[in-house]
Amino acid sequence: MPRTGLLRTKSVEQSRADTDEPDTRLRKNLSAFDLVMFGVAVTIGAGIFTMTARTAGNIAGPGVALSFVISAVACGLAALCYAEFASTVPVAGSAYTYSYATFGEFVAWILGWDLLLELALGSAVVAKGWSEYLQEALRLLGIQAKTTVPLAGFDFDWGAVVLTLALTVVLAVGIKLSARVTQVITLVKIAVVLLVIFAGLRWIDTANYRPFIPEPTGGGSGGGGLDQSLFSLVLGGSTSNFGVFGIFAGAAIVFFAFIGFDVVATTAEETRNPQRDMPRGIMGSLAIVTVLYVAVALVVTGMVSYKELATKPDGTKATLATAFTHHGQTWTASFIIIGALAGLTTVVMVLMLGQIRVLFAMARDGLIPRALAKTAPATGTPVRATVLVGIFVVIASGFFPASKLEEMVNVGTLAAFIMVSVGVVILRRTRPDLPRSFRTPMVPLVPALAVLACLWVMVNLTAMTWVRFLIWMAVGLVLYFAYGYRKSRMAEAEREPAAEIAE
């Protein structure tokens, strides 16, 4: 018996059929290599150039390498579930589309709204990080210019705005150009990351690894009260800075560095052979970045004491360049700045791409105005959705400060991972007939472990992050019942039989 109301589902067949509508059709231009590059592009960026040093100095110490491993395990389990869904339901929208086919429209809306928060804030935060590195690059060239200036009572970040506008144009022109730009820049930043690893080996002092897990302290960003991890708070801990709680709190923060394969899944509809290439793109990108992250974490914390990487009283934050500057290697620090500019550029672009595709999928389903799903005949891209996302990220990155937003991105991503993992089990039982070119191994064990791992990381986010997340979800519920519940295409399909009877 078909479900109605909040539980109405959109079949896999209907999702696939919608991809053939002339006005909302996306072009299939992507290969497995393109997908791997997208995944690596979005993960090797803010995490490796800024979070590694900062998390080591403030929260986890040298044990930040373990934090990366914990996050990688949680992501790896979820990635196996994503790979099955992406190859079975190769439609734009990622977790939003998968949930529509399994849990129903209400849960799909919640996840879609959740993904918009994740990708929008992620784009804005990374754009502001790019602007900071641009200021450093200008300084190396002898240009003393600040990228953030006072404007009409706001601190206007013109660097972030310039980057966002340029990437909006690239994304509007077409997915293939986006892929080519991503590949070139990603290869540059991989080269810089490898330089960091091999150049830093000579400066490693094993004494800096002791203690590998420092004793807990009350200072730093982990703090106490609502600023410590929820897990630490519930168990009566006084802080989640350093110690075992610090390792887990660090994993919750550096998780931001692993959201790449989630964005890869949003491009399934534009992949030439999604059944074969989506699993390769998702798992391949995750494997590459995990190795690079752990290696960089070990090198940086071996070069200097983790205490040297702590945020200074004046607010100065450590980066990868900090460890090399400490040893007088300013030339290496210069290369890191160049790599960071390249790396953060592709992160912003791929995060914006993911948000555009989720917005496109929701518009095509009628949960938000359908005009946003219209694609341009010349480029095959949803130009209206692209422009809207560009405007939003310009405003967010240009006029608002970035603080605590990484954790907001993480809680949204983890919620999506959990729903996808549960959805694999449900779809196996409700639609065992569907062809699956990739099957998640050991179902339901692997999805169950993915759920537990993601929940574990989530409870190590700060309590205040949970408060902000619940407020955002409440706003989303108001919008759904005010518009999406009545205007969705599934709602219209429900009303058609009643209208025929009335006639």
N, C-alpha and C positions, 0 to 999 in steps of 0.2 A: 504493500500500500504506500503510495507516494506521500512524503512528508510535506506539510504546509506551514505557513507562518514563519516563525523564527528558525524552524528546523528544515525549511525547504532547501533541497540540494540541487546543484547543477551537475548533471551527469558528465562523465568524462567525454562521452560522444558529443554532447552539446558544446562543451568547452573546445573540443577540436574543431567542430563545425564553425564556431564563431571566428576562428582564425582565417576562414576563407571569405569573409565578408569583404567586398571590394573597398569600402570606405575606411575600414579599420585593419587592413592587412599589412603585416610587417614582412619585410624582405628577408629571405634566408641567405645570409652571407657569411655566417661564422663557421669555422672549423674547430677541431679539438685543440689545435695549437692556439687559436684565438682565445678560446675559453680558458686555457691554462694561463695565458698572458693576462687576461682580465683578472683572474683570481690572484695571481702573484702581484699584479699591479696594485690592487686595492689592499693587499695585506702588507706588502713591504712599503711602508710609508710612515704614518704617524707613530705606529707601534715601535718600529725598529729605530727610528731616528730620535724619538723623544721619550717614549714610555719606558724603554729598557733602563736607561740611566736613572730616570726619575723614580721609578718603582723600586729599583734597587736601593737608592739612597734614602727613601722615605718610608718604605713599608716592608720590604722582604730581604734586603741585604744581598749577599751573593746567592742566596737561595732563590732569587728571581728566576734562575734557570729552571728550578723545579716548578715554579709558578707557570712558566711557559709549557712545560711538559703536561701539567694537570689540565691546562686549557686545551692543549692539543688533543689529549685523550677524549675530552668531552666533545670537542668539535669533530674528531674522527668518527666517533660513534654516530653522531647526528649526520655527518656527511654520508655515511652508508645509507641512511634512510632518505636523505635528499636525492642521492643518486638514483634510487629506485623510482621515486616520484617523478623526478625530472625526465627520466627516460620513458616512463609510462604515460605521463600527462605533459607532453612538451608544449606548454602554453605559457605565455607571459604572466607574471604575477607571483611566481614562486610559492611561498607558504600560503599566501592568500588564496590562490587558485586551488591548491591541494585541499585546503580546508573546506572550500565551497563544495568539493566533490565528496567529502567524507563527513564533516561535522554539521554542515548546513550554513545558511546565509549569515546568521547572527555571529557565529564564531569566526566566519570568514571576514566579516566587517571588522571585528575586534582585531584580528591579525593584520588586516590591511591598514587599519589606522595605526597599529603598533609599528608596522614596517615604515610607514611614512615618517613617524617620529624618529625611528632609528636612522634612516638614510638622510633625512633632512638635517638633523642635528649633526650627524657625522660629517656631512659635506661642509657645513658651516664651521665646525670646529677645526677640521683639517685645513680649510681655506685660510683661517686665521693663523694657523701654524706655518703655512706656506709664506704668509706675509711677513712673519717674524724672521724667517730665513732669508727672505728677499732683502730685508733691511740689513742683515749681516753681509749678504753678498755685495750690496751697494757700498758698504763700509770698506770691504776689501778692495773695491775699485777706487776708493778715495772719495766717495760721495757720501756725505753725512746728511742723509735724508731719512726722516721717520716715516714709516708706512701708516702710522695711525696719527691723525691730526684732529684738533678740535673743530667741530662743525655744528652749528645750531644747537649747542648744548649737549651734543653727543661726541664720543670719541669715534670719528669716522675712519675706518680701516680701508684706505683706498687700494692697498695691495690686494686684499682679499676680493674686493669688488672687481678689479681688473681681471683677475684670474677667473672668477665665476662668469663674467660676461664672455670672455674668450672661449671658455669651455661650453657655454650654452650654444654658441654659434657652431662649434665643432659637432656637438651632439645633434643639433638640428639638421646639419648638412647630411648626415648619414652614419649608420652603424659601422660601415666598412672603414670610413675615414677614422672614426673613433678607435677601431681596432688597430689600424696601422699606427696612429699616433701613440697608442698605448704600448704597442710592441717596441717601438724605437726607444721610448723613454724608459720602459721597464728594463730593457737590456742595459741601459746606462746605469741605472741605480743598482742592478744586481752586481755589475762590475765594481761599483763603489763599495757595496757591502762586502764583497770578497776582499777588496783592498783593506777595509777595516779589520777583517778577521786576520789576514796574513801579516799586515803591517803591525798589528797589535801583539802578535805572538811573542815578539822579542822583548816586550816590556812586561810580560806577565811575571808577577811575584806570587808564589803560592801562599805566602804569608797573608796576602789580602783575602784569601778564601777562609781564613780562620778568624772568628767562627763562621761557618757556612750559614748557620741559622742563628743570627744574633739574639740576645736576650730581649724580651719585650720592653718597650719604653712607652711613655705617655705622650711624646711629642710627635710632630709631623702630621700628615694629612689623614692618617687613620684615626687619630684622636680618641676621644671617648664619647659617651652618650650616643646621640643619633648619628654622629660622624664616624663611629666605628662600624665594623661589619655586623649585619643582623645576627649571624651565627655567634660571634663573640658576645653580642649584647644578650642574646637569649640564654647562653650558657653562663652568664654572669661575669664575663671577662671585663677587665677595666680598659683594654685597648686592643686594637688589631694591628698595631705597629710592631713588626718584627716577631720573632718567635714563630711557633707553628701557625697561630692565627694570621700572622703576617704573610706566610707563604700562601695560604688560601685566599686572603684578601688581595694579595698580589695577583693571583690567578684570575680573580674576578675582574681586575682592572686591565691586565694585559690581554684578556679575552677580546678586547676591542681590536686587537691585531689579527684576529682569526676570522673575521666576518666575510672574507673574500668569497668563499664558495657559496654563501647565501646569495650574493649578488650575481654570481655566475648562473645560478638557477633561474634568475629573472629573465635571462636571454634565451631560454630554451626554444621559444617560438621562432627565433631568428637563426637557429642552428641548422645547418644543412642535413646532418644525420644525428638528431638528438638522441636516438636510442643507443647509438654507439659512442658519441662524442661527449655527452653530458657527464656520464660517470668518469670518463677519462679526465675531463676538464676539472671536475670537482675534486677528485681524489689526488690528481697530479699536482694541482696548485697547493693543496694543503700539505702534501709531503715535502715539497720544495721549501716552503716558508718555515715549516717547523724546524727543519735542519738549520736553516740560516738564523732563526731567532735564538735557538739554544746556543749556537756557536758564538753569536755576537754577545749574548748575555754573559757567557763564561769569559770571553776575552776582555770585555769592559770591566767587569768586577775583579778580574785578575790584574788589570793594569794599575788600578788605584783602589784605595780603600773605599768601601761603600759609603763611608762617612763623607768623603769628598764629593759624592754625587747627590747629597741631600740638598733640598731647596734652601737657599741662603736667606738670612733674616730680611734682606731687602727685596725678596721675592724672585731673585734670579734662579732659574731652573737649569739643571744639568742636562746636557745632550750627549750624543756620542762624541762630539768634538771636545767635550770637557776633558775626557781621559787623555786625549792626544795633546791638548794644550798643556796639561799638567806635566807632560814629558818634553815640552818644547817643540813638539811636532806640528807647527802651525801649517805647514804645507798639507799635511794629511787632513787637518781640520778644514782647510779650504776645500779639499775634494769632498769632504763629508757635507759641507754646505751645498755644493753643487748637486750632489746625489740627493740631498734632502729636497731641494727645489724640484728636481725631476721626479722623485718618489712621491711627494705630496701632490704634485700636479695630477698624476694618474689616479691617485686615491680619490681626490675630489671628483674627477671625471667619472670614474666607475661608480662611485656612490650616487652621484646625480643620475647616471644611467639607470641604476637600479630603482631609484625613486620614481623616475619617469615611467618605467615599465609597470610598476605596481599601480601608479595613478592611472595609467592607460587601461590596465585590466579592470580596475574598479569602475572606470567610466564606461567601458564597453558593456559591463554588466548592469549599468544604470544606477549604481549605488551613489555615484556623484554625477554631475551633468555629463551627458553623453558626448557633447561637443568636444570634450577633451580627448576622446578616443579617435577622432578623425585623423587619418594620416595624409600627408602631402603626396600627391601623385609623383612628383619629381624625385623625392628623396625616400619615400616609403617610411618616414618617421613621423611620430605624433608631435608635430611642431607646436601645437597649442599647449599640450602638456609640458613640453620642453621649456617653452617660454615661461609658463607659470612657475615651474620648479626653479628656473633661473632667477626669476624675480624674488621668490621666497628666500633662496640662499643668499642673494645679494643683500637683502634687508637684514637677514640674521647675521651674516658674517661681517657686514659693513658697519652695523650700528649697535650690536649687542656684544657684551663681553663673553668670553668662553671660560666657564668654570663649572666643574663637576658634570659637564655634559657627556664625557666619555662613559660614565657609569649609566647615564640615561640611555645611551645607545646600547650598552651591553644588556640591560634588563629587558629591553624590547627584543633584541636578537635571541636571547635565551628562551623567552616565551615562545617565539616562533619555532625554535628548534624542538621544543617539547611537543608542540602540537603536530609538527611534521612526523616526529618519531611515533607518536600514538596513531596518527593517521595511516601510517604504513600497515599497522596491524589491522585496523578497521577495514581498509580497502582490500586487504588480502582475504578477509572473511566475506565482505559484501560483494566483491567483484573478483572472484578467483579466476574468472574467464579472461580477464584482460591480459594481452600479451605483455610480458615483462622481459626486455632484453637484458636488464640488470636486476638481480634480486638481492635484497639485503640478506646477508647470511644469518643463520640461527635466529629466525623470528619465532617467538617474540622476545628472546633473550637480549639480542643486541638493541632493539628499540627500548626495552625496559632499562637497560644499562645507560642508554643515551639520556633518557628522562631523569634518572637518578643523578647522573653526572651533571646535567644542566641545572637541576634543582640545587645541587650542592654548591655550584658556582654562584647561583642566584642568591642564596642565603648569606653569601660572603660579601655581597654588595652592601653599602651603607643603608641604614634604616631610612635616612632622609631621601635617598634615591627611590625607595619604595613609595614614600609619600608622594613625591612628584609624579611618579609613574601612575599611581592610582588617580590622581587629579586629571592627568591627560586622558586616561581611559574613560573617566566620567564625562568629559567634554565630548568624546567620541560617541558615547551612548546617546547623548542628547541629539547630536547631528543625525545619527542613524534613524532614530524614531521620528525625527522631524522631516527627514527627506528620503533616505535610502529605503526604509521599510516599505514605503508607498510607491516609490518611483522605480524600483529595480525591475529588470526584465522578468525575473521569476515572479514578482508580484503581479505584473501585467498578465502573465500566462495563467496565473490563478484566477484572475478576474474574467478572463475570456469566456469560460464555460458558463459562468453566472450571467454574463451579458447575453449570451446566445439563448439561454432559457428565458430571460426576461423578454427578448424579442418574440 
